[in-house]
Amino acid sequence: MPAIVGPVQIITVSGGVVQFGDTFFISPKSASKTISGSGAGNTGGFILTNNAISANNTLDTNLVDQPISGNN
């Protein structure tokens, strides 16, 4: 069934899906990589992290980590 969409103003889309009308399936894809130090991803009200030595391996020799272009 066709959809009639009136005037639309989208200011910001961040990490979401915007759909107008009928769709058979929606399959959004994204891939990202984050390198952070020891204890950097901790969340909470009171965090106590003791790190004597923390080192990150930022040398990434992989050309493609998560291929998403052919996964439609």
Backbone hydrogen bonds in HBPLUS format (Angstrom, degrees):
<---DONOR---> <-ACCEPTOR-->    atom                        ^
c    i                          cat <-CA-CA->   ^        H-A-AA   ^      H-
h    n   atom  resd res      DA  || num        DHA   H-A  angle D-A-AA Bond
n    s   type  num  typ     dist DA aas  dist angle  dist       angle   num
A0040-ALA N   A0037-GLY O   3.17 MM   3  5.44 164.1  2.20 128.5 127.1     1
